[in-house]
Amino acid sequence: MTVFTLDDLRRIMREAAGEGDAVDLDGDILDTPFGDLDYDSLAVLEMTVRVEREFGVKLGDDEVGGVKLPSEFIDLVNSRLQPGE
C-alpha cells in the first residue's frame, strides 16, 4: 500500500513553490499553518495538482480549501490512498 509521507509533502512543496529564505521545511512543520510557511492558496493548489498527478488521487477543492496544516493535508491524501476510497 502506498503511503503519503511528510518527506513526500516536503519534496512536492519545494517543487510546487520553492522554499522561502525564512522557512525551514526540514524542521517540524506538521502543525505549522501553510501561511506561516509562505504557502498561499495558489501554492497549495499547485501542490495539490502535483499530488493528484503523482499519487493518482482526487482531492476535492472544498476539502483542500479547509486544510490549513501539513498534517491535515497528509491525512487527507492518505485517506484517498486507502483501498476502497
C-alpha positions, 0 to 999 in steps of 0.5 A: 500500500502506498503511503503519503509521507511528510518527506513526500509533502516536503519534496512536492512543496519545494517543487510546487513553490520553492522554499522561502529564505525564512522557512525551514521545511526540514524542521517540524512543520506538521502543525505549522499553518501553510501561511506561516510557511509562505504557502498561499492558496495558489501554492497549495493548489499547485501542490495539490495538482502535483499530488493528484498527478503523482499519487493518482488521487482526487482531492476535492477543492472544498476539502483542500480549501479547509486544510490549513496544516501539513498534517491535515493535508497528509491525512487527507491524501492518505485517506484517498490512498486507502483501498476502497476510497 
